[in-house]
Amino acid sequence: MNLFTMITIAVALAMDAFAVSIGTGAAIHKMRLRHALRVGFFFGTFQAIMPVFGWSLGQLAAEYIERYDHWIAFGLLSFIGLKMIIEARDPLTECEDEEVRDPLNLYILIVLSFATSIDAAVVGVTLSFLQISIILPILIIGVVTFAFSFSGMYIGMFICDRGSDSFTIWIERAGGIVLIGIGLKILVEHLTC
């Protein structure tokens, strides 16, 4: 897997965290730099750690499913992509919700970080089937997710302040389409070799 594909996967995985960080930025009334750094740190760290668990699990099962690994990779990436497309949500509802809980609360941040990184664990399984070292992908995934989450906080603040139409539904859907495309690419490469 080349560097461009790894970055593309990282960007696609970051879309959930990006959308949630936009909603978080919209929910905070007086956002500060430390808030954006905190959200970026939590989301980036979880997105970087979860693929390691998936990769380890995949390493244990690799020898048993080697003949079908490309089909499994395609299926997992397609499943995640379809899930992202179906579950795309509008963070502007955070602006309108009168009873928004503090999204910077440690417990809430951990839950949100875990929830948005489950897909990354599944991608870790896929990477293990492709017999790729996990180090570079997790670094790229973590850094990209941090950058997207950090900037998403400011975008959310801007959207909420301006009352702009939300574009994050389309961002999440695009991330899902990209993951399906990568899964299809893996399948085609293995079937044509």
KADA-V165327 format. One record per pair of residues at least 12 apart in sequence whose ideal C-beta (glycine too) atoms are under 10 Angstrom apart, sorted by the first residue. I is the first residue (numbers start at 0). J is the second residue. If there is no record, write none. Layout:
I&J, I&J
This chain:
0&125, 0&126, 0&129, 0&130, 0&131, 0&135, 0&136, 0&181, 0&184, 0&185, 0&188, 2&135, 2&136, 2&139, 4&131, 4&136, 4&181, 4&184, 4&185, 5&126, 5&131, 5&135, 5&136, 5&137, 5&138, 5&139, 5&140, 5&143, 6&136, 6&139, 6&140, 6&142, 6&143, 7&139, 7&143, 7&174, 7&177, 7&178, 7&180, 7&181, 7&184, 8&50, 8&76, 8&119, 8&122, 8&125, 8&126, 8&136, 8&139, 8&140, 8&143, 8&174, 8&177, 8&178, 8&181, 9&46, 9&47, 9&50, 9&119, 9&122, 9&136, 9&137, 9&138, 9&139, 9&140, 9&141, 9&142, 9&143, 9&144, 9&146, 9&147, 10&139, 10&140, 10&143, 10&144, 10&146, 10&147, 10&173, 10&174, 10&177, 11&76, 11&79, 11&80, 11&83, 11&118, 11&122, 11&140, 11&143, 11&171, 11&173, 11&174, 11&175, 11&176, 11&177, 11&178, 11&179, 11&180, 11&181, 12&46, 12&49, 12&50, 12&79, 12&83, 12&115, 12&116, 12&118, 12&119, 12&121, 12&122, 12&136, 12&139, 12&140, 12&143, 12&144, 12&147, 12&174, 12&177, 12&178, 13&42, 13&43, 13&46, 13&115, 13&119, 13&140, 13&141, 13&142, 13&143, 13&144, 13&145, 13&146, 13&147, 13&148, 13&151, 13&170, 13&174, 14&83, 14&87, 14&115, 14&118, 14&144, 14&147, 14&151, 14&167, 14&170, 14&171, 14&172, 14&173, 14&174, 14&175, 14&177, 14&178, 15&42, 15&46, 15&79, 15&82, 15&83, 15&86, 15&87, 15&88, 15&111, 15&114, 15&115, 15&116, 15&117, 15&118, 15&119, 15&144, 15&147, 15&148, 15&170, 15&171, 15&174, 15&175, 16&38, 16&39, 16&41, 16&42, 16&43, 16&45, 16&46, 16&111, 16&112, 16&114, 16&115, 16&116, 16&118, 16&119, 16&143, 16&144, 16&145, 16&147, 16&148, 16&151, 17&42, 17&90, 17&115, 17&143, 17&144, 17&146, 17&147, 17&148, 17&149, 17&150, 17&151, 17&152, 17&154, 17&155, 17&167, 17&170, 17&171, 17&174, 18&83, 18&86, 18&87, 18&88, 18&89, 18&90, 18&115, 18&147, 18&148, 18&151, 18&155, 18&165, 18&166, 18&167, 18&168, 18&170, 18&171, 18&174, 19&38, 19&42, 19&88, 19&90, 19&93, 19&102, 19&111, 19&112, 19&114, 19&115, 19&148, 19&151, 19&155, 19&167, 19&171, 20&35, 20&38, 20&39, 20&41, 20&42, 20&90, 20&102, 20&111, 20&115, 20&144, 20&147, 20&148, 20&149, 20&150, 20&151, 20&152, 20&153, 20&154, 20&155, 20&167, 21&89, 21&90, 21&91, 21&93, 21&147, 21&148, 21&150, 21&151, 21&152, 21&153, 21&154, 21&155, 21&156, 21&157, 21&158, 21&159, 21&165, 21&166, 21&167, 21&170, 22&88, 22&89, 22&90, 22&91, 22&92, 22&93, 22&94, 22&96, 22&99, 22&102, 22&111, 22&151, 22&152, 22&155, 22&158, 22&159, 22&165, 22&167, 23&35, 23&37, 23&38, 23&42, 23&90, 23&93, 23&99, 23&101, 23&102, 23&103, 23&107, 23&108, 23&111, 23&148, 23&151, 23&152, 23&155, 23&156, 24&38, 24&90, 24&93, 24&102, 24&148, 24&149, 24&150, 24&151, 24&152, 24&153, 24&154, 24&155, 24&156, 24&157, 24&158, 24&159, 24&160, 25&90, 25&91, 25&92, 25&93, 25&94, 25&95, 25&96, 25&99, 25&102, 25&151, 25&152, 25&154, 25&155, 25&156, 25&157, 25&158, 25&159, 25&160, 25&165, 25&167, 26&90, 26&92, 26&93, 26&94, 26&96, 26&99, 26&100, 26&101, 26&102, 26&103, 26&155, 26&156, 26&159, 27&93, 27&99, 27&101, 27&102, 27&103, 27&152, 27&155, 27&156, 27&159, 28&99, 28&156, 28&159, 29&156, 30&103, 30&152, 30&153, 30&155, 30&156, 30&159, 31&152, 32&149, 32&152, 32&153, 33&103, 34&102, 34&103, 34&149, 34&152, 34&153, 34&156, 35&148, 35&149, 35&150, 35&151, 35&152, 35&153, 35&155, 35&156, 36&145, 36&148, 36&149, 36&152, 37&103, 37&105, 37&108, 37&148, 37&149, 37&152, 38&102, 38&103, 38&108, 38&111, 38&112, 38&145, 38&148, 38&149, 38&151, 38&152, 38&155, 39&142, 39&144, 39&145, 39&146, 39&147, 39&148, 39&149, 39&150, 39&151, 39&152, 40&108, 40&112, 40&141, 40&145, 40&148, 40&149, 41&103, 41&105, 41&108, 41&109, 41&111, 41&112, 41&113, 41&115, 41&116, 41&144, 41&145, 41&148, 42&108, 42&111, 42&112, 42&115, 42&116, 42&141, 42&144, 42&145, 42&147, 42&148, 42&149, 42&151, 43&112, 43&116, 43&140, 43&141, 43&142, 43&143, 43&144, 43&145, 43&146, 43&147, 43&148, 43&149, 44&112, 44&116, 44&141, 44&144, 44&145, 45&108, 45&109, 45&111, 45&112, 45&113, 45&114, 45&115, 45&116, 45&117, 45&119, 45&120, 45&141, 45&144, 46&112, 46&115, 46&116, 46&118, 46&119, 46&120, 46&122, 46&137, 46&140, 46&141, 46&142, 46&143, 46&144, 46&145, 46&147, 46&148, 47&116, 47&119, 47&133, 47&136, 47&137, 47&138, 47&139, 47&140, 47&141, 47&142, 47&143, 47&144, 47&145, 48&112, 48&113, 48&116, 48&119, 48&120, 48&123, 48&137, 48&140, 48&141, 49&112, 49&113, 49&115, 49&116, 49&117, 49&118, 49&119, 49&120, 49&121, 49&122, 49&123, 49&137, 49&140, 50&116, 50&118, 50&119, 50&120, 50&121, 50&122, 50&123, 50&124, 50&125, 50&126, 50&127, 50&133, 50&136, 50&137, 50&140, 50&141, 51&119, 51&120, 51&123, 51&126, 51&133, 51&134, 51&136, 51&137, 52&116, 52&119, 52&120, 52&123, 52&124, 53&75, 53&117, 53&118, 53&119, 53&120, 53&121, 53&122, 53&123, 53&124, 53&125, 53&126, 53&127, 53&133, 54&120, 54&122, 54&123, 54&124, 54&125, 54&126, 54&127, 54&128, 54&131, 54&132, 54&133, 54&136, 54&137, 55&120, 55&123, 55&124, 55&127, 55&133, 56&120, 56&121, 56&123, 56&124, 56&127, 57&71, 57&72, 57&75, 57&120, 57&121, 57&123, 57&124, 57&125, 57&126, 57&127, 57&128, 57&129, 57&130, 57&133, 58&123, 58&124, 58&126, 58&127, 58&128, 58&130, 58&133, 59&127, 60&124, 60&127, 60&128, 61&124, 61&127, 61&128, 61&129, 61&130, 64&128, 65&128, 65&130, 67&128, 67&189, 68&124, 68&125, 68&127, 68&128, 68&129, 68&130, 68&185, 68&189, 69&125, 69&128, 69&129, 69&182, 69&185, 69&186, 69&187, 69&188, 69&189, 69&190, 69&192, 70&128, 70&182, 70&185, 70&186, 70&189, 70&190, 71&124, 71&125, 71&128, 71&182, 71&185, 71&186, 72&121, 72&122, 72&124, 72&125, 72&126, 72&127, 72&128, 72&129, 72&181, 72&182, 72&184, 72&185, 72&186, 72&189, 73&125, 73&179, 73&181, 73&182, 73&183, 73&184, 73&185, 73&186, 73&187, 73&189, 73&190, 74&125, 74&182, 74&186, 75&118, 75&121, 75&122, 75&124, 75&125, 75&128, 75&178, 75&182, 76&118, 76&121, 76&122, 76&125, 76&175, 76&177, 76&178, 76&179, 76&180, 76&181, 76&182, 76&183, 76&184, 76&185, 76&186, 77&175, 77&178, 77&179, 77&180, 77&181, 77&182, 77&183, 77&186, 78&118, 78&121, 78&178, 78&179, 78&182, 79&117, 79&118, 79&119, 79&121, 79&122, 79&125, 79&174, 79&175, 79&178, 79&179, 79&182, 80&118, 80&172, 80&174, 80&175, 80&176, 80&177, 80&178, 80&179, 80&180, 80&181, 80&182, 80&183, 81&175, 81&176, 81&178, 81&179, 82&117, 82&118, 82&121, 82&171, 82&175, 82&178, 83&118, 83&170, 83&171, 83&172, 83&173, 83&174, 83&175, 83&176, 83&177, 83&178, 83&179, 84&168, 84&171, 84&172, 84&173, 84&174, 84&175, 84&176, 84&178, 84&179, 85&171, 85&172, 85&175, 86&168, 86&171, 86&172, 86&175, 87&165, 87&167, 87&168, 87&169, 87&170, 87&171, 87&172, 87&173, 87&174, 87&175, 88&165, 88&167, 88&168, 88&171, 89&164, 89&165, 89&166, 89&167, 89&168, 90&151, 90&154, 90&155, 90&158, 90&159, 90&165, 90&166, 90&167, 90&168, 91&155, 91&158, 91&159, 91&162, 91&163, 91&164, 91&165, 91&167, 91&168, 92&165, 93&155, 93&158, 93&159, 93&165, 94&155, 94&158, 94&159, 94&160, 94&162, 94&165, 95&159, 95&162, 102&152, 102&155, 112&144, 112&148, 115&144, 115&148, 116&140, 116&144, 118&174, 118&175, 118&178, 119&136, 119&137, 119&140, 119&141, 119&144, 121&178, 122&136, 122&140, 122&178, 122&181, 123&136, 123&137, 123&140, 125&178, 125&181, 125&182, 125&185, 126&140, 128&185, 129&185, 129&188, 129&189, 147&170, 147&174, 151&167, 151&170, 154&166, 154&167, 154&170, 155&167
